[in-house]
Amino acid sequence: MKAVKTKATVNKQGTIELQVLDIPEGTEVEIIVLVPDSKSDTTEYLLSTEVNKKELLEAIERVNNQENMVVMTAQEWHEKYRI
């Protein structure tokens, strides 16, 4: 199964239009709609458990110290991951 991730906005008629160029016409697809909870803050969620908090703070420290970083251009990333 292939996954395609994209974002869309619900229009005034309550419909969502998706532009997926690499799926042939007539292909049956399964769609899952995820609606972000406006009350939920991503940082709050990431800090919601001690394990997550510890990992996040350690990751921030590694970035600040420029440790264990992988640096690549957008073109290199695209060529490697093709997403």
N, C-alpha and C positions, 0 to 999 in steps of 0.2 A: 504494500500500500504506500502510495506517495502522499506526502503532506505538503500543503501550500499554506503559508501564513501571510495574511494581508490584513489591512485595517480598512474599515468602511464606516460611513455615517448613515444612520437611518434618515431617510428623506421625509418630506412633509406628508407623503402618502403612506408612510409606515413601511416602506420597502427598502431593501438594501441591494445595491447594484455592485457586482463584482466583476472586475476585469482580469480574467485569467487567460493569458495568451497561449500557454503551452499545454492546454488540455483540449483535445479534439471535440468538436461539436457533437452532441449526442451522448457524450460520456456521462454515465451515472455517477454522481458524487454524493458524499455524505457531508453535511454542514453542521458544525457546532458553533454556536454564537456565545461568546463570553462577554458579559457586560460588566465593566469595572464598577465596583462599589465606590461611589463618590465619597463615602465616609471613611473608607479604608486608605490609609497613607502607606505607601510602599516602604518607606523607612521604618515606620512604626511596626509594620509586619515583619520586616527583616530583623528588627531588634526584639521581637516578641518572645523569643526563648533565649536562654543563656547560651546554648550552643550556637545558635545563629548569630547572636550578638558578638560572641567571642570570635567567630570566623570572619564576620564583617569587619570588626575593628582590626583584626590581624591583617586582613587583606588591604585595608586602608593604610596601615603602617608599612606594608611591603611596597605599595605604590609610592608613598611618600619617600621611602628609602631607595626607590628604584631597584628593588630586589625581585628576582624571579619574574621579570617582565618579558613578554614576547612582543616585539615591535615589528609591524609590517604595514605596508601601504594598503590603501583600500583595494587597489588592483591585485596585490598579492593575496589578500584575504579572499577576494572574489574567486581568484583562480584556484585557491586551495579548497574552499568550501562550496562554491557554486550554488549559493542560496539566493 
